Amino acid sequence: MQLLGWQNEKLEQYESSTVRKFRSIFYTILDDAVIEGIIEVNPFNRVPRPLVIEEYNEDDDLDELHSLLSKSTGYKHNFIGIMAFSGARPGELVALKWSDVDFKSESFKIVRT
């Protein structure tokens, strides 16, 4: 319980990825103590590791996509754009035929890969 308290205290001060690094060092020290016969069991075995939660920023994805599209031309530009905005896989786009495209409704249907 003391180790869990220590870990939770550190989580209030630092990012979870940093606390995991602290914990890793501490865990190794305690593992060495087990090997040396100082303690019987590493007490960190019963303390769950803190989760590392990365913030998702949709703007970063759009910036990256815009950069990629601005550097591509011709069919590659269209290929990347269609994949990004339709969710189609590369193999599905390569297998498209003109008969799969409906220009009136501005859509296409995936029927092969």
C-alpha positions as CSV (number, residue, x, y, z in Angstrom):
1,M,0.0,0.0,0.0
2,Q,2.9,2.3,0.7
3,L,4.2,1.8,-2.8
4,L,0.8,2.5,-4.3
5,G,0.6,5.7,-2.2
6,W,4.1,6.7,-3.4
7,Q,3.1,6.1,-7.0
8,N,-0.1,8.1,-6.7
9,E,1.7,11.0,-5.0
10,K,4.1,11.1,-7.9
11,L,1.2,11.0,-10.4
12,E,0.0,14.3,-8.9
13,Q,3.4,15.9,-9.6
14,Y,4.5,14.3,-12.9
15,E,3.1,12.9,-16.1
16,S,2.3,9.1,-16.0
17,S,5.1,8.3,-18.5
18,T,7.6,9.9,-16.1
19,V,6.2,8.0,-13.1
20,R,6.5,4.8,-15.1
21,K,10.2,5.6,-15.6
22,F,10.7,6.2,-11.8
23,R,8.8,3.0,-11.1
24,S,11.0,1.1,-13.5
25,I,14.1,2.1,-11.7
26,F,12.6,1.4,-8.3
27,Y,11.3,-2.0,-9.6
28,T,14.8,-3.0,-10.7
29,I,16.3,-2.1,-7.4
30,L,13.7,-4.2,-5.6
31,D,14.2,-7.1,-8.1
32,D,18.0,-7.0,-7.3
33,A,17.0,-7.2,-3.6
34,V,15.1,-10.4,-4.3
35,I,18.0,-11.8,-6.2
36,E,20.4,-11.0,-3.3
37,G,18.0,-12.6,-0.8
38,I,17.3,-9.4,1.0
39,I,13.5,-9.6,0.4
40,E,11.5,-12.6,-0.8
41,V,9.1,-10.9,-3.3
42,N,9.2,-7.7,-5.2
43,P,6.3,-5.7,-3.7
44,F,5.8,-3.8,-7.0
45,N,4.4,-7.0,-8.5
46,R,1.1,-6.2,-6.8
47,V,1.0,-2.5,-7.7
48,P,-0.6,-1.7,-11.1
49,R,1.5,0.4,-13.4
50,P,0.0,3.8,-14.2
51,L,-1.6,4.1,-17.6
52,V,0.1,6.4,-20.1
53,I,-2.7,8.4,-21.8
54,E,-1.7,10.5,-24.7
55,E,-3.9,13.3,-25.7
56,Y,-5.3,13.0,-29.2
57,N,-5.2,16.2,-31.2
58,E,-7.2,16.0,-34.4
59,D,-5.6,19.2,-35.7
60,D,-2.2,17.5,-35.7
61,D,-3.6,14.8,-38.0
62,L,-5.2,17.4,-40.3
63,D,-1.9,19.4,-40.4
64,E,0.0,16.3,-41.4
65,L,-2.6,15.4,-44.0
66,H,-2.5,18.9,-45.5
67,S,1.3,18.8,-45.6
68,L,1.2,15.4,-47.3
69,L,-1.3,16.5,-49.9
70,S,0.5,19.8,-50.6
71,K,3.6,17.8,-51.5
72,S,1.9,15.3,-53.7
73,T,0.7,15.7,-57.3
74,G,-1.4,13.9,-59.9
75,Y,-2.8,10.5,-59.1
76,K,-0.9,10.3,-55.8
77,H,-2.6,13.5,-54.6
78,N,-6.0,12.1,-55.5
79,F,-5.2,8.6,-54.1
80,I,-4.1,10.0,-50.7
81,G,-7.1,12.4,-50.5
82,I,-9.7,9.8,-51.3
83,M,-8.2,7.4,-48.8
84,A,-8.1,10.0,-46.1
85,F,-11.6,11.2,-46.5
86,S,-13.4,8.0,-47.5
87,G,-11.7,5.4,-45.3
88,A,-11.1,3.2,-48.3
89,R,-8.0,1.0,-48.2
90,P,-5.3,1.2,-50.9
91,G,-6.2,-2.2,-52.4
92,E,-9.9,-1.2,-52.6
93,L,-9.1,2.0,-54.5
94,V,-6.7,0.2,-56.9
95,A,-9.5,-2.3,-57.6
96,L,-12.1,0.4,-58.4
97,K,-13.6,0.4,-61.9
98,W,-15.5,3.3,-63.6
99,S,-18.7,1.3,-63.2
100,D,-18.2,1.6,-59.3
101,V,-18.3,5.4,-59.5
102,D,-21.7,7.2,-59.4
103,F,-21.0,10.8,-60.6
104,K,-24.6,12.0,-59.9
105,S,-24.4,11.1,-56.2
106,E,-20.6,11.8,-56.0
107,S,-20.0,8.4,-54.5
108,F,-18.4,5.1,-55.3
109,K,-19.0,1.6,-54.1
110,I,-16.3,-0.9,-52.9
111,V,-17.1,-4.3,-54.3
112,R,-13.6,-5.8,-54.6
113,T,-10.1,-5.5,-53.3
